[in-house]
């Protein structure tokens, strides 16, 4: 379901949208190495249900003739909405190792920020050049949870409500992060002496992402499927992370005639 409101005025453009979505009864097969069984293990998950809802807002304002201010906000919440059921088998073995319940309900869907805020300003000169800068802030990013750590046999392996138990079942919230981006460009109208019959333009564009070279931005993370099922130590196989690139840029040119 989705509903929205759009405003278009001479100096202001704005859009506000609310959404709600559900998906039910999905299936997934994941493979990992099990240290207790000393083999590759397949865990088949069923009854995967998800819910996702939130608000998105965007606006463009022209406070001056050559200046444009843009802003955007996206706030959502994405959860698993059911207990999943896991069937575990070993590679090349036709027997079932276990059938178990995964206590996945109300865990966050990971690997994407659920809150995003952007504010930017662009100046366009009458001399056919422009420059713009935008600030971006990301929050509510969660590590993708492992169903193995939420199975009944695993979650009951440590004393209930102990620090060890919480270290197994708690989902890690990844740090919030920020990024500055820069864009610039110049458009040049070629003189008719070049032999073109129509108006002809050459445009150059530059984009610089992560202008401050922030190399500590975790863009996604996940819990390992491998788990210490003998001593029930969550830190035996720590979470894995993916980091965003540092400063990077692109330069482009186009010819329009």
Number of C-alpha atoms within 10 A of each C-alpha: 8 11 10 12 10 12 10 11 8 7 12 15 15 17 15 17 15 17 14 15 12 14 12 14 12 12 14 11 12 12 16 15 15 17 14 11 10 9 13 14 21 19 22 17 21 18 16 19 19 21 18 18 17 17 18 17 18 18 18 18 17 16 11 10 10 12 16 18 19 18 18 18 17 19 17 17 16 21 18 21 20 19 18 24 21 23 16 21 19 20 12 9 9 8 10 10 15 11 15 18 17 23 20 23 16 14 19 25 20 23 20 17 23 21 19 19 17 18 17 18 18 19 17 17 13 8 9 12 16 18 18 18 19 19 17 18 16 20 18 20 24 23 22 22 24 19 22 23 26 22 21 14 15 21 19 13 16 18 11 11 9 9 10 16 19 15 17 20 20 12 18 18 15 20 14 16 18 17 19 20 19 19 18 18 18 17 17 14 13 15 11 11 7 8 8 11 9 9 11 15 14 14 16 15 17 15 18 17 19 21 18 13 14 15 12 13 21 17 21 19 22 19 22 19 19 20 25 17 16 10 10 19 17 21 12 12 13 13 17 12 16 12 12 14 15 16 16 12 14 10 12 10 12 10 11 9 11
